[in-house]
């Protein structure tokens, strides 16, 4: 099977989903900060006619209804070794909890890598199922999210995680 994409309708908006063979490689929100290049998403297919996209739609619906705490889907996100390490740590953050960029950097052995960790988190191509929304600022505040802070807040509240308001500059 070739690289392909479809649109899934969810309470979070129309998600662009991308697969390569039997694995998911991307889930993108409308207005996503780092969308895929148009030439990299493959052929368009109907989500309901694709077994992997149908399964993703079902698991997302269960998650958003509070009936699922983990996803059981084949994934093959494309990234460098550092990004892969960060994305692996994201998958280990338990539902209902948060961590900070600095904490992830410390787990990698160098707290000074926090900015680089933030960049890797921001480029996570598998939003929601690789839970980058569980990473917050050092003070617990909501910080950048490729799908927007309101979606991040919604996902954290859905999971029962503590949510601290975004710091205001004025």
Residue, then its C-alpha position, 0 to 999 in steps of 0.5 A: x500500500x502506498x502513502x495516502x491521506x484522508x480527512x477525519x471529522x472529530x470534535x477537535x476539527x477536521x484532522x488530516x491523517x496520513x499513513x504509509x503502508x500499514x502505519x500512521x505517519x501523521x495526524x494534523x489539526x486545521x491550522x497546524x503549526x508544522x503541516x506536512x508538505x503537500x507532496x508528502x501526503x500521498x494519494x487521497x482516499x476515503x477514510x471510511x474505506x481505509x482499514x487503518x483510518x477507520x480504526x484510527x477514527x474509532x479509537x479517537x472517538x473512544x478516546x474523546x468520549x472518555x472510553x479509551x486511555x491508550x491507542x493501539x495503532x501502528x505508527x511510523x513517525x519520520x524524524x531524526x534520532x533526537x526527535x524519535x527519542x523525545x516522541x518515545x518519551x511522550x508515549x510514556x507520559x501517563x494519561x492524566x499527568x503532565x511533564x515539562x520540557x525541562x523534565x524531558x531534557x533531564x531524562x535525556x541527561x541534560x536539562x539544557x536541552x529543553x529548547x531542543x526538546x520543545x522543538x521536537x515536541x512541536x514537530x510531533x507528527x502524531x498529535x493526540x496519539x503521541x501525547x505532546x499535549x501533556x507537556x507544559x511549561x515549567x510552572x505548569x502553564x499551557x504553552x505552545x501546541x501545534x493544534x492551538x492552546x484551546x485544543x490542548x486545554x480540552x485534551x488535558x481536561x478530558x484526561x483529568x490532568x491539572x490545567x494551569x491558565x496560560x500566563x498573560x503578558x498584559 
